[in-house]
Amino acid sequence: MGIDLARFHQTFFEESFEGLDAMESALLRLSPQTADREAINGIFRAAHSIKGGAATFGFNEVSAFTHLLETLLDEMRAGVRPVGGAEIDVLLRAVDVLRELLHAARDGGSADPAAVQQIGDALTRLLATPAADDGTPPRAAPSAAPPGTWRIRFVPQPQIFTSGNDPLRILRALSQLGELDVCCDTTRLPGLADADPERCYLAWELVLRSACDREAIAEVFAWVEDECELSIEPWRADGDACADTSASARRQAAEAQPLRLIEGGRTTDGAVAEPAARTAQRTESSSIRVATEKIDSLINLVGELVITEAMLQQLARTLDPVMHEKLLAGLALLDRNTRQIQEAVMATRMLPVDFVFSRFPRVVRDLAAKLGKQVRLQTVGEATELDKSVIECIADPLTHLVRNAIDHGIERPAERIAAGKDATGTIRLSAAHQGGHIVIEVADDGRGLDRTRIIAKARERGLAAAETMSDEEVWRLIFEPGFSTAETVTDVSGRGVGMDVVKKNVDALSGTIEVASTAGWGTRITIRLPLTLAILDGMSVRVGDEVFIIPLASVAESLQPSPGQIRSVAGCARVIKLRNEYVPLVSLREIYGVRTGAHDPAHGLVVVLESGGRRIAAVVDELVGQQQVVIKSIESNYRRVPGISGATILGDGRVALITDVAEILRIGSRAQAA
Amino acid sequence: MKRILAVDDSASMRQMVAFTLKSAGFEVAEAADGAIALEMAKKESFSLVLCDVNMPNMDGIALVRALRQLPAYKFTPLLMLTTESGAEKKQEGKQAGATGWLVKPFNPDQLIATVNKVIG
């Protein structure tokens, strides 16, 4: 299990600094005369949390220092130590030192060692005065029992189940230490009429062959030692009645939990098996931290490799397959290896979506409390992985959607109860892979979108909205700029950024966003994103002398239109009739200002593009092929170009621009409107 | 899927516990103090409750005691997350009805191993 604890560092530092601030202000209020017990308790808790976190996350200096502080506070809390001016003074200085230590741990510097030493000494001196007791229980010296066979008698008290413990679990844990032979003692078992199913009447006589020491065995019983009679003794197999090393008994013993009865305390059968060579089952976490830049540069280099490889493939196409058989076989291998390298490198950038999801329990809790609502958050598919850059870009839109769902979707408890629903609303966040995409959903069981209100609002804002529009079209209105139906602008989701910003963010990731909503039952917003932003499955099309790449995910179909299929509407705008549906027609040649190539769609081909549920037909001259392309940013190397989302290098070394389908749809609808 | 309730007033510990257990395939709900946890436990059902000892509002010991009184949690494993120095806390917790404890600091592997031991 390679869980990188570093991801929790940020939270740890934040809460630790908050804790220190709280400690400081509480200490400042504390005076020797008014040693408020609850105040000391609060200070202790803060120190305790910092210590626990620091130890867990490996900030040993912080945890060691906090331990001194905590011990002193614990004594004050218990009333063993008076709360004097001197103590308060040292504690305040200790808070300062701790703050410095935490800063150093976070930023990689080091705290002033002299101050740490000085205050540490002061704390130690205070603790060394008579009232002191460092609180650590004396550790039992490790017993040096030789490895071998152990005889264990375990008689749980009848009420052991009511502490949540289960003898079966203990037996299982023991069997993991070595070869365990189990004899069950049923002598305490009463008649059926008197047996209480909630009580434990069984006892066990166990023989464990293991190289472990007594402490390891005692550890297994640690939780129940006060709830059972227990004896653990070293035991030699020879000369004991329980031993039977015959082959058949060994076989039996090797089977899972062989059970033998002890009648009147006498062992009727017993077996000791050979100790199995057990390999340590601990899986060490084997991950290293690598700077993102290194991975990015690796991805870039792999991108170059892919391009070079494509170039070689293109050159090889002209070769005679018989004469160059070996070269071609080598190229095929290179093609496979390149692909595998590419996939492997991309995988290093993949992070579980939980990186985003994990922030929501807090968001939901805080916001629900603020709005007086009860909200339960369910997350599904947190382990789903996607590209780091996608994760970074999706965090804000998702936060907005979740906030929206709580603010506008989930009703107040009274309203929910009146509607016959559970007073607590549910927000479900889920992520899943679907083909080359990741689908993220934010669903709530709130009041749903209000169709009439959305239409009214849209009209008020001067948007085209008609009663006859389908639900889907109505829901799409909420993504229009400046649209907001909240009657009162709350400081929660009405910050002037609306769903249009969410949509813009999703569009920028070449994703799509869809809304489904049922009045009274809730709303579900589905975001579909490409797994990675670095590589794209594209269709290359020729327009005049230029080649453009269209993201394959946006290509619905392509066809050679018959002249009758194309109609002119209102003079200039053209549409194409596709199976009883009219789709606006645009020419890529016009949009991109290419001077050569077909203008008349009847001489070219039409590619039907789809994005965000809308379609547009684009006229091109030729479909060149389908290929994976490595995306190079135009924006960072040149500037943003309308209608173009990036560029790539083709196998023959030429640069091809990648079309921005959403933008083409916009351009197309503007042309239609004109 | 087995559901676990993680109770800790420290957000980072809670996140670490929740993340670790989720990645081990459990469903995890979080609560920031004993009082919240008790309310959640009454409304939903959990196969295991992991709780910090020192918490505001209702501490871990009081939470364990209250949970054990609920018929639904009579036999449910309730584990305390405690520090090594808290030997008497362990006893106090046991008397309140806790199943056992996990000593802080613990790493994700230890946490998963312990939880698997109890409800795996």
Boltz contact constraints between the chains, C-beta under 6 A:
constraints:
  - contact:
      token1: [A, 1]
      token2: [B, 108]
      max_distance: 6.0
  - contact:
      token1: [A, 1]
      token2: [B, 109]
      max_distance: 6.0
  - contact:
      token1: [A, 3]
      token2: [B, 20]
      max_distance: 6.0
  - contact:
      token1: [A, 3]
      token2: [B, 108]
      max_distance: 6.0
  - contact:
      token1: [A, 8]
      token2: [B, 12]
      max_distance: 6.0
  - contact:
      token1: [A, 8]
      token2: [B, 15]
      max_distance: 6.0
  - contact:
      token1: [A, 8]
      token2: [B, 16]
      max_distance: 6.0
  - contact:
      token1: [A, 11]
      token2: [B, 11]
      max_distance: 6.0
  - contact:
      token1: [A, 11]
      token2: [B, 12]
      max_distance: 6.0
  - contact:
      token1: [A, 11]
      token2: [B, 15]
      max_distance: 6.0
  - contact:
      token1: [A, 12]
      token2: [B, 12]
      max_distance: 6.0
  - contact:
      token1: [A, 15]
      token2: [B, 11]
      max_distance: 6.0
  - contact:
      token1: [A, 15]
      token2: [B, 12]
      max_distance: 6.0
  - contact:
      token1: [A, 45]
      token2: [B, 54]
      max_distance: 6.0
  - contact:
      token1: [A, 48]
      token2: [B, 54]
      max_distance: 6.0
  - contact:
      token1: [A, 49]
      token2: [B, 10]
      max_distance: 6.0
  - contact:
      token1: [A, 52]
      token2: [B, 104]
      max_distance: 6.0
  - contact:
      token1: [A, 53]
      token2: [B, 10]
      max_distance: 6.0
  - contact:
      token1: [A, 53]
      token2: [B, 12]
      max_distance: 6.0
  - contact:
      token1: [A, 53]
      token2: [B, 13]
      max_distance: 6.0
  - contact:
      token1: [A, 55]
      token2: [B, 105]
      max_distance: 6.0
  - contact:
      token1: [A, 56]
      token2: [B, 105]
      max_distance: 6.0
  - contact:
      token1: [A, 135]
      token2: [B, 85]
      max_distance: 6.0
  - contact:
      token1: [A, 136]
      token2: [B, 85]
      max_distance: 6.0
  - contact:
      token1: [A, 137]
      token2: [B, 87]
      max_distance: 6.0
  - contact:
      token1: [A, 161]
      token2: [B, 75]
      max_distance: 6.0
  - contact:
      token1: [A, 163]
      token2: [B, 97]
      max_distance: 6.0
  - contact:
      token1: [A, 163]
      token2: [B, 99]
      max_distance: 6.0
  - contact:
      token1: [A, 164]
      token2: [B, 76]
      max_distance: 6.0
  - contact:
      token1: [A, 164]
      token2: [B, 77]
      max_distance: 6.0
  - contact:
      token1: [A, 164]
      token2: [B, 78]
      max_distance: 6.0
  - contact:
      token1: [A, 164]
      token2: [B, 99]
      max_distance: 6.0
  - contact:
      token1: [A, 165]
      token2: [B, 99]
      max_distance: 6.0
  - contact:
      token1: [A, 173]
      token2: [B, 117]
      max_distance: 6.0
  - contact:
      token1: [A, 223]
      token2: [B, 100]
      max_distance: 6.0
  - contact:
      token1: [A, 361]
      token2: [B, 30]
      max_distance: 6.0
  - contact:
      token1: [A, 382]
      token2: [B, 22]
      max_distance: 6.0
